C-alpha cells in the first residue's frame, strides 16, 4: 500500500461510491413516484458524478491492478496517477469546492432560513430539503484545506457566515427538538472547525493528510445530500407528516 493508499482515502472513495449507488436507487425511486423529469435528471447526474469522483479517488483502480500511467498524463499530473483531479490546473478541485458551496452550504442555508423556500424546493422537486449536518460537513471540509489557498479560504468564510445565520435561526425558531438538534450540530461544527484551524497553525502546519480529511468531510456531505433524496416526501404530503417523522427525515439530511 502506497502513501496514497491511506485508510482515509479509501473511506473517502467508499463514501463517494456509496453515495453514487444510493443516488442511482433514488433515480429509480423518483421514477416510480412519477416526479418531474428535472428531478430525475438531477439525481441521475448526481449518481454519475459521485461514481466518477469515487473512482477518481482511487485512480480508477490503478494501484489495485498495477496499471502504469500513460506518459502524456504523467507529465501533467502532479502525482503521476491515472486520474484527472490531480492535473496541475486545479480545475477539478475548484469545481468540487464550488459544488460543495452551492449544494452543501447555500442551498441548505436558504432552506433552513426560509420556510417558504424549503416548501418550494420540496414541492417543485419533491425532494427532502438538506439540513444542518450537510453544512457542517462542508464547513469541516473547507477548514481542513491549506490556509494559503484563496478559494477554500473564501468558501470557509462564506460557510462560517451561513453557519452562524443558521445557528441563530435554529435557536430563535422555537421548533422544539428539531431546532435544538440543528443548533447543537451547527455549534459543534463551528467549534470543531475552529479547533482544526488552530491545529493547522500551531501543530506542525498543513500537510496532505489534512487535505485527505477535508475530502472525507466533503464526501460525507455528498452522502448526506443523497440520503435526503432517498427520504423524499411523498407528493402532496409536504405538510402532513407527523412531527416525529419530519424530525427524523430532516435530521438525516
Residue pairs with C-beta under 8 A, 6 or more apart in sequence:
2 63
4 59
4 63
4 79
4 81
5 63
6 209
6 212
8 209
8 212
8 213
8 216
9 57
9 58
9 212
9 215
10 58
11 216
12 57
12 212
12 215
12 216
12 219
13 54
13 55
13 57
13 58
13 219
14 54
15 54
15 216
15 219
15 220
15 222
15 223
16 50
16 51
16 53
16 54
16 57
16 219
16 222
16 223
17 50
17 51
17 54
17 55
18 223
19 50
19 54
19 219
19 222
19 223
19 225
19 226
20 46
20 47
20 48
20 49
20 50
20 51
20 52
20 53
20 54
21 47
21 51
22 223
22 226
22 227
22 230
23 43
23 44
23 46
23 47
23 50
23 226
23 229
24 47
25 230
26 43
26 47
26 226
26 229
26 230
26 232
27 40
27 43
27 44
27 47
29 230
29 232
30 39
30 40
30 43
30 126
30 229
30 232
31 40
33 126
33 232
33 234
33 235
34 235
35 125
35 126
35 232
35 235
36 124
36 125
36 126
38 125
39 125
39 126
39 127
42 125
43 229
46 225
46 226
46 229
50 222
50 226
53 85
53 96
53 219
53 222
55 61
56 83
56 84
56 85
56 92
57 215
58 64
59 81
59 82
59 83
60 67
60 82
60 83
61 67
62 69
62 81
62 82
62 83
67 82
69 77
69 80
69 81
69 82
70 82
73 82
74 80
76 87
76 88
77 83
77 86
77 87
77 88
78 86
78 87
78 88
79 86
84 92
85 92
85 93
85 96
86 92
94 151
96 218
97 142
97 151
97 152
97 155
100 138
100 141
100 142
100 155
100 218
100 221
101 138
101 155
101 158
101 159
103 130
103 225
104 130
104 134
104 135
104 137
104 138
104 218
104 221
104 222
104 225
105 134
105 135
105 138
105 139
105 155
105 158
105 159
105 162
106 162
107 121
107 130
108 129
108 130
108 131
108 132
108 134
108 135
108 166
109 135
109 162
109 165
109 166
110 117
111 117
111 118
111 121
111 129
111 130
111 131
112 118
112 129
112 131
112 132
112 166
112 169
112 170
112 182
113 165
113 166
113 169
118 129
119 238
119 239
121 127
121 129
122 128
122 129
122 232
122 233
122 238
123 238
126 232
126 233
126 235
127 228
127 229
127 232
128 228
128 229
128 231
128 232
128 233
128 249
128 250
128 252
128 253
129 228
129 250
129 253
130 224
130 225
130 228
130 253
131 182
131 228
131 250
131 251
131 253
132 166
132 170
132 181
132 182
132 185
132 186
132 189
133 185
133 224
133 251
133 253
134 221
134 224
134 225
134 228
134 253
135 159
135 162
135 163
135 166
135 186
135 189
136 163
136 185
136 186
136 188
136 189
136 192
137 217
137 218
137 220
137 221
137 224
138 159
138 217
138 218
138 221
139 156
139 159
139 160
139 163
139 189
139 190
139 193
140 189
140 192
140 193
140 196
140 213
140 214
140 217
141 214
141 215
141 216
141 217
141 218
141 221
142 152
142 155
142 156
142 159
142 193
142 214
143 156
143 192
143 193
143 194
143 196
143 197
143 214
144 196
144 210
144 211
144 213
144 214
144 217
145 152
145 153
145 156
145 210
145 211
145 214
146 152
146 206
146 210
146 211
147 153
147 197
147 200
147 201
147 206
152 214
156 193
160 190
160 193
163 186
163 189
163 190
164 190
166 182
166 186
167 182
167 183
167 186
167 187
167 190
170 179
170 180
170 182
170 183
170 186
171 179
171 183
173 179
175 182
176 243
177 247
178 243
178 246
178 247
178 250
178 251
181 247
181 251
200 206
200 210
224 252
224 253
225 253
227 252
227 253
228 249
228 252
228 253
231 249
231 252
231 253
233 241
233 249
241 249
